[in-house]
Amino acid sequence: MKNRERKNCHKLKYANAEEKKKIITRLSVIEGQIRGISSMIKENRYCSDILIQISSVENALRSLSNNILEHHMRTCITDEIQKGNKEAISEIIAIIKRNK
């Protein structure tokens, strides 16, 4: 384990098994949508139809990202702040800036 990973062991978990299963299911759906876009391109489908599907994938990823961010803020970040770890605030600011 690298030093950074050892220092931030709390970061090596995500959520409970039920939450993880929901996320994996959503990612599988998104993966299927992306394969569908690839097929549409191979089939020379109309550009507008492809763009609509790409927009759907972008929205699905954004929604998933927002859900994970919310979970992270309500659990990990809150826990770290309660423990007195002020670095957690910098972490969440950096995450929000990257997700714009």
C-alpha positions as CSV (number, residue, x, y, z in Angstrom):
1,M,0.0,0.0,0.0
2,K,1.4,3.4,-0.9
3,N,1.9,6.1,1.8
4,R,-1.0,8.2,0.5
5,E,-3.3,5.2,0.5
6,R,-2.3,4.2,4.0
7,K,-2.8,7.8,5.2
8,N,-6.3,7.8,3.7
9,C,-7.5,4.3,4.4
10,H,-11.0,5.7,5.0
11,K,-11.1,6.5,1.3
12,L,-10.8,2.8,0.2
13,K,-14.5,2.1,0.9
14,Y,-17.5,3.3,-0.9
15,A,-20.8,2.3,0.7
16,N,-22.8,-0.7,1.8
17,A,-23.5,-3.6,-0.5
18,E,-27.0,-2.4,-1.4
19,E,-25.7,1.0,-2.5
20,K,-22.8,-0.5,-4.4
21,K,-25.2,-2.9,-6.2
22,K,-27.4,0.1,-7.3
23,I,-24.4,2.0,-8.7
24,I,-23.1,-1.1,-10.5
25,T,-26.5,-1.6,-12.1
26,R,-26.7,2.1,-13.2
27,L,-23.2,1.8,-14.6
28,S,-24.2,-1.3,-16.5
29,V,-27.1,0.6,-18.1
30,I,-24.8,3.4,-19.1
31,E,-22.3,0.9,-20.5
32,G,-25.1,-0.6,-22.6
33,Q,-26.1,2.9,-23.8
34,I,-22.5,3.5,-24.9
35,R,-22.4,0.2,-26.8
36,G,-25.6,1.3,-28.4
37,I,-24.0,4.5,-29.6
38,S,-21.1,2.6,-31.0
39,S,-23.5,0.3,-32.9
40,M,-25.4,3.4,-34.2
41,I,-22.2,4.8,-35.6
42,K,-21.2,1.5,-37.2
43,E,-24.7,1.4,-38.8
44,N,-24.3,4.9,-40.1
45,R,-27.4,6.1,-38.2
46,Y,-28.6,9.7,-38.5
47,C,-26.3,12.1,-36.6
48,S,-29.2,13.7,-34.6
49,D,-30.2,10.3,-33.3
50,I,-26.6,9.6,-32.2
51,L,-26.4,13.0,-30.5
52,I,-29.6,12.4,-28.6
53,Q,-28.2,9.1,-27.3
54,I,-24.9,10.8,-26.3
55,S,-26.9,13.5,-24.4
56,S,-28.7,10.7,-22.6
57,V,-25.4,9.1,-21.5
58,E,-24.0,12.5,-20.4
59,N,-27.2,13.1,-18.3
60,A,-27.0,9.6,-16.8
61,L,-23.4,10.1,-15.8
62,R,-24.0,13.5,-14.4
63,S,-26.9,12.1,-12.3
64,L,-24.8,9.3,-11.0
65,S,-22.0,11.7,-10.2
66,N,-24.3,13.9,-8.3
67,N,-25.7,11.0,-6.3
68,I,-22.2,9.8,-5.4
69,L,-21.1,13.3,-4.5
70,E,-24.2,13.7,-2.2
71,H,-23.5,10.4,-0.6
72,H,-19.8,11.4,-0.1
73,M,-20.7,14.7,1.5
74,R,-23.3,13.2,3.8
75,T,-21.1,10.4,5.0
76,C,-17.3,10.6,4.4
77,I,-16.9,14.4,4.5
78,T,-19.3,14.8,7.4
79,D,-17.4,12.1,9.4
80,E,-14.0,13.7,8.6
81,I,-15.2,17.2,9.6
82,Q,-16.6,15.8,12.9
83,K,-13.2,14.1,13.5
84,G,-11.6,17.6,13.1
85,N,-10.1,16.9,9.7
86,K,-10.4,20.3,8.0
87,E,-8.7,18.9,4.9
88,A,-12.0,17.3,4.0
89,I,-13.4,20.8,3.2
90,S,-10.6,21.3,0.6
91,E,-11.2,17.9,-0.8
92,I,-14.9,18.6,-1.4
93,I,-14.2,22.0,-2.9
94,A,-11.7,20.3,-5.3
95,I,-14.3,17.7,-6.2
96,I,-17.0,20.3,-6.9
97,K,-14.6,22.3,-9.1
98,R,-13.7,19.2,-11.1
99,N,-17.3,18.3,-11.6
100,K,-18.5,21.6,-13.1
